[in-house]
Amino acid sequence: MNRKEATFSILAIVITLVLGFSYLGLYVASQPEENEVGSDMGDSETAAEPTKKTEKPSHPYLPPSMEEVPKGKEGDLIKLGEKYHNETSSALDGYVGNKLSCASCHANGGVNSSLDLVGVSKTYPQYNSRAGKVVTLEDRINGCFLRSMNGKPLPKDSQEMKAMTAYYTYISQNVPNGTKERPWAELKKAKGDLAEVDAEAGRELYNKACITCHGEGGEGGATGIPLWGDNSYNIGAGMARLRTAGGFIKEYMPKAPMGGYEAGSFTDQEALNIAAYINKLQKRPDFANKIHDWPKGDAPDDAAYETLAGKKQ
């Protein structure tokens, strides 16, 4: 055999070996591992399945960004409304009686966050059982000023009111006309027997998971709003109700992991206990006209007070 023939022979052997190992590798890679769920060698009943992370569903009607606000007077009014929403207690201090703002409950400008407001302008006017009548968007906004912000109503023809409705209309523009319900914004009320609510147990949970942001005296701070006292919502506010406050606590609190808890980790009973500690053991401003609420006698079981219409249903 000459040198040329020898070289070709060696090359052929090398190629054969390379191909052989490649096919072997592909074959091994294609076979299930011994402990893989559902494999012949594994125990399909006891093998651990991979943990699936639950992701928040995407918003069905996200509004355009504030960078897309039209130019001119219309855009200026929308931007002013956003400012009033986020900075209510300072920008509209003449109408606010505490240190809360719309963004205290409706965070991130009311878009894709706690108590989402996208689509709110499309669902009003609507019937309100607490008022016992059909109310407009302006009425609903003023309800928050009177109750949640313990203040006074905006004049309905004022620039302030026009700005706020312009902003809510802007963030709702992608929601179809005729929309009556907003399931993406629904707050699930806390369930459970109100007779079993334990405010003292709520105190312990508050000290573990809430006190860092909201303070020992509920006065709030740099990262938390006042939860009771003169600077918080009055007794007529929706958040003064145990199931409403409990639902909010369960869904959104604490905002950052604290005391072994994170948003969504409280049980209904734990959330109700915290709500009871905040709303039943602590003092807050009164609401003078509360006795006229639910005039048709259909107050919810967690209403914080009796009304002229009689016993709560």
Secondary structure as GFF3:
##gff-version 3
##sequence-region A 1 313
A	DSSP	alpha_helix	3	30	.	.	.	ID=ss1
A	DSSP	three_ten_helix	66	68	.	.	.	ID=ss2
A	DSSP	alpha_helix	73	86	.	.	.	ID=ss3
A	DSSP	alpha_helix	88	91	.	.	.	ID=ss4
A	DSSP	three_ten_helix	102	104	.	.	.	ID=ss5
A	DSSP	three_ten_helix	108	110	.	.	.	ID=ss6
A	DSSP	three_ten_helix	120	122	.	.	.	ID=ss7
A	DSSP	beta_strand	126	128	.	.	.	ID=ss8
A	DSSP	beta_strand	133	135	.	.	.	ID=ss9
A	DSSP	alpha_helix	137	146	.	.	.	ID=ss10
A	DSSP	alpha_helix	159	171	.	.	.	ID=ss11
A	DSSP	three_ten_helix	183	185	.	.	.	ID=ss12
A	DSSP	three_ten_helix	194	196	.	.	.	ID=ss13
A	DSSP	alpha_helix	199	209	.	.	.	ID=ss14
A	DSSP	alpha_helix	211	214	.	.	.	ID=ss15
A	DSSP	three_ten_helix	238	240	.	.	.	ID=ss16
A	DSSP	alpha_helix	242	252	.	.	.	ID=ss17
A	DSSP	alpha_helix	268	279	.	.	.	ID=ss18
A	DSSP	three_ten_helix	290	292	.	.	.	ID=ss19
###
